[in-house]
Amino acid sequence: MPTRILEADGAPRAIGPYSLAVLVERPGGSTLHCAGQLPLDPATGELVPGDIRAQTERVMRNVQAVLAAGGMGLGDVVRSHVYLVDLADFAAMNEVYGGFFQGALPARATIPVTSLPKGARIEVVVEALKEAPAPAARRTAPRRAARKAAGRARRKPARRPRR
């Protein structure tokens, strides 16, 4: 299966020896494995100021940018992991996080951690799947077959019943 390493405009660059995202392409579609996103400003690479709401907003914008680089969106996310330094932030994080999704929600785990890089309060990891579009139905083959069958029927002489 071919894989592509992705970089994304609108998301911060990886801050260590890892890929921002890996896109695995297969005949039936694609799977995008994203590295954890921190609430870093993509322009400066610095942590955004503010509370968990501001940090969650920035993280989700970064996630959207990474997904877009792989030709996907939040509707393609099937699983996410949310790492929180303080579980007291859960309700506020959940409210902001939930506002980014429409329709079916991805499976999610929320995991408490003692610390995150750069002093972040949140990190989000996602995996997304996108099925390849179904091939367009070909109309020529069935029509051609029908015309061919009709032509054969006209050319055949009528059978006489056996006596």
C-alpha positions as CSV (number, residue, x, y, z in Angstrom):
1,M,0.0,0.0,0.0
2,P,1.5,3.4,-1.0
3,T,2.0,5.8,1.9
4,R,2.6,9.6,1.8
5,I,4.0,11.7,4.6
6,L,2.0,14.9,4.9
7,E,2.8,18.5,5.9
8,A,-0.1,20.9,6.4
9,D,-0.6,24.6,5.8
10,G,-2.5,25.9,8.8
11,A,-1.0,23.4,11.3
12,P,2.2,23.7,13.2
13,R,5.2,21.6,12.0
14,A,6.2,18.5,13.9
15,I,8.3,19.5,17.0
16,G,10.3,16.2,17.0
17,P,11.4,13.3,14.9
18,Y,8.0,12.2,13.7
19,S,5.6,12.8,10.8
20,L,2.7,15.2,11.1
21,A,0.5,12.6,9.4
22,V,0.8,9.5,7.3
23,L,-1.7,8.9,4.5
24,V,-2.1,5.2,3.6
25,E,-3.8,4.8,0.2
26,R,-5.5,1.6,-0.8
27,P,-7.8,0.6,-3.7
28,G,-10.9,1.0,-1.5
29,G,-9.9,4.4,-0.1
30,S,-7.5,6.1,2.3
31,T,-6.6,6.0,6.0
32,L,-5.0,9.0,7.6
33,H,-3.0,8.5,10.8
34,C,-2.4,11.9,12.5
35,A,0.2,12.7,15.1
36,G,-1.0,14.4,18.2
37,Q,-1.9,18.1,17.8
38,L,-1.1,20.6,20.5
39,P,-2.6,24.1,20.8
40,L,0.3,25.7,19.0
41,D,-0.2,28.7,16.8
42,P,0.9,27.5,13.3
43,A,2.5,30.9,12.5
44,T,4.8,31.1,15.6
45,G,4.9,27.5,16.8
46,E,4.1,28.8,20.3
47,L,1.4,27.7,22.7
48,V,-1.7,29.8,22.3
49,P,-2.6,31.8,25.5
50,G,-5.8,31.2,27.3
51,D,-7.9,28.6,29.1
52,I,-8.9,25.1,28.0
53,R,-11.5,26.5,25.7
54,A,-9.0,28.5,23.7
55,Q,-6.5,25.6,23.6
56,T,-9.2,23.1,22.5
57,E,-10.3,25.5,19.7
58,R,-6.7,25.8,18.5
59,V,-6.1,22.1,18.7
60,M,-9.2,21.4,16.6
61,R,-8.3,24.0,14.0
62,N,-4.9,22.3,13.7
63,V,-6.6,18.9,13.4
64,Q,-8.8,20.3,10.6
65,A,-5.7,21.6,8.7
66,V,-4.0,18.2,8.9
67,L,-7.1,16.4,7.7
68,A,-7.4,18.8,4.8
69,A,-3.9,18.1,3.8
70,G,-5.0,14.5,3.3
71,G,-8.1,15.4,1.4
72,M,-10.4,14.7,4.4
73,G,-12.5,16.5,7.0
74,L,-13.8,16.0,10.5
75,G,-16.6,13.9,9.1
76,D,-14.0,11.3,8.1
77,V,-12.6,11.0,11.6
78,V,-13.4,7.5,13.1
79,R,-11.4,7.6,16.2
80,S,-9.8,10.2,18.5
81,H,-7.8,10.3,21.7
82,V,-7.9,13.4,23.9
83,Y,-5.1,13.8,26.4
84,L,-5.9,16.2,29.3
85,V,-3.6,17.5,32.0
86,D,-6.6,18.3,34.3
87,L,-9.8,16.2,34.1
88,A,-11.6,19.2,35.7
89,D,-11.3,20.7,32.2
90,F,-13.3,17.9,30.7
91,A,-16.7,19.6,30.5
92,A,-15.3,22.8,28.9
93,M,-13.2,20.8,26.5
94,N,-16.1,18.5,25.6
95,E,-18.3,21.5,24.7
96,V,-15.7,23.1,22.3
97,Y,-14.7,19.7,20.9
98,G,-18.3,18.7,20.2
99,G,-19.0,21.9,18.4
100,F,-16.6,20.9,15.6
101,F,-18.5,17.7,14.6
102,Q,-21.7,17.3,12.7
103,G,-23.6,14.0,12.4
104,A,-22.0,10.8,13.5
105,L,-19.3,11.3,16.1
106,P,-16.0,9.4,16.1
107,A,-15.1,6.9,18.8
108,R,-13.1,8.7,21.5
109,A,-11.0,8.1,24.6
110,T,-10.1,10.8,27.0
111,I,-6.9,10.1,28.9
112,P,-5.6,12.1,31.9
113,V,-1.8,12.8,31.7
114,T,0.6,14.5,34.1
115,S,2.0,16.8,31.5
116,L,2.2,17.6,27.8
117,P,4.9,19.2,25.6
118,K,5.3,23.0,25.8
119,G,3.0,23.1,28.8
120,A,-0.1,22.4,26.8
121,R,-3.3,21.4,28.7
122,I,-4.6,19.3,25.8
123,E,-3.5,17.1,22.9
124,V,-5.7,15.4,20.3
125,V,-4.8,12.5,18.1
126,V,-7.2,11.4,15.3
127,E,-7.5,8.6,12.7
128,A,-9.7,9.2,9.6
129,L,-11.0,6.9,6.8
130,K,-12.2,7.9,3.4
131,E,-13.7,5.4,1.1
132,A,-13.0,5.7,-2.6
133,P,-16.0,6.9,-4.6
134,A,-17.9,4.1,-6.3
135,P,-17.2,3.9,-10.0
136,A,-19.8,5.5,-12.2
137,A,-22.2,3.0,-13.7
138,R,-21.4,2.3,-17.4
139,R,-24.5,2.6,-19.5
140,T,-23.0,1.5,-22.8
141,A,-22.4,-2.1,-22.0
142,P,-26.0,-3.0,-20.9
143,R,-27.5,-1.1,-23.8
144,R,-25.1,-2.7,-26.3
145,A,-25.9,-6.2,-24.9
146,A,-29.7,-5.4,-25.1
147,R,-29.3,-4.3,-28.8
148,K,-27.2,-7.3,-29.6
149,A,-29.8,-9.7,-28.0
150,A,-32.6,-7.9,-29.9
151,G,-30.8,-8.3,-33.2
152,R,-30.2,-12.0,-32.6
153,A,-33.9,-12.5,-31.8
154,R,-34.9,-10.8,-35.1
155,R,-32.6,-12.9,-37.2
156,K,-33.5,-16.3,-35.8
157,P,-36.0,-18.2,-37.9
158,A,-39.1,-19.4,-36.0
159,R,-38.8,-23.0,-34.9
160,R,-41.4,-25.5,-36.1
161,P,-42.8,-27.7,-33.5
162,R,-41.7,-31.4,-33.7
163,R,-44.3,-34.0,-34.6
